[in-house]
Amino acid sequence: MNNKRFSIYYLLSCAGVLIASCYPLSMGVRVVSDMIADGTVLKENYPKYVIPYTPICIAVLLGVLLLPLCIKLFRRFAVAGGSLISTAAFFTFELLFEQKIVVTSAETAAKLEDWQMFMCYVPPEGWGETAAAYKTQTAVDILMGDYNPAFKLHFYVISVVLILSILNCIYGFGQMIRSGEKKRLKALILQSACSLVFLGLCILACFTAFWRDGSIQVSPLSAALMTAFFILLGVTAGVFAGSFLLGKRKPVSVGVCAIVSSAMTLLMYAGEMIILNGHLYSFGSGFFFESLPLIVLSPADLTTIAVSGGVTALIFAFLTPKKTESPKTTDT
């Protein structure tokens, strides 16, 4: 009976991931078709977020297709095995796209990695002088390759978190169906909710960039959405780590997931700082939102990092089962 349920679950998982990936995969097909036909992708035909979302979808789809094989080969380490294969596939396709695809505009042609940098870095039409003061490189400099490749750090962090969290859910529920063991059920449900909401925020950011207007000081709406994004990124990563530690002592399970959560949020701030030439977006005015001496982070940013870890710790403080002492026996 369990094998039949698992087979149904596997087929539904493959179909669900394929359907959800249709648009990102179609973007990849479009740019590859243009490259084969014309040797380049015209600016007007370039789908803005073909990277990293097409490689993400390829990686997740591959991981899901390999689910039965990974469970058979790696057993209880199936999530680790599948995640490693999928992450390797992501970076393989990501780097192939970046290096091999050329985007052509009226002014110049550039590799996709340069073009993506240009789109992230150069203020769109209508941005004011404030943004220009922080974005010092010109479009020509960027497209000629005079940029720091570390700008892609935030793309890579988001991509890996999405791949790991989604596969953790799919593999975790699959293993639970096969074994009947429900110890990780609550953590997997929580991971699924975090992953879906975080993915939704990623999609919203793609279409709106959280309504930033180019100023280094963002609106209250942008500040709220960006703060939620940073916190949820950390919580999603922390839940991933914590879902494997539920059987451990509470200081371990709670402490490790909180540290992972805060560390991932800090890493995203580092990615943003690289994009903004050593600055960060300001979420308001006054001391609480100003950078502290010797570091770029403001008290507001430090609070966001702490909240990310704190929320994750609080979640696992409730999820971690209490150890019950076994009754003492007396010799007769």
ABEGO torsion letter per residue (X at the ends): XAAAAAAAAAAAAAAAAAAAAAAAAAAAAAAAAAAAAAGBBBAAABBAAAOAAAAAAAAAAAAAAAAAAAAAAAEAAAAAAAAAAAAAAAAAAAAAAAAABBBBBAABBBBAAAAAAAAAABBBBGBBAAAAAABABBAAAAAAGBBBAAAAAAAAAAAAAAAAAAAAAAAAAAAAAAAGBAAAAAAAAAAAAAAAAAAAAAAAAAAAGGGBAGBABBBAAAAAAAAAAAAAAAAAAAAAAAAAAAABBAAAAAAAAAAAAAAAAAAAAAAAAAAAGGBBBBAEBEAAABBBBGBABBAAAAAAAAAAAAAAAAAAAAABBBBBBBBBBBBX
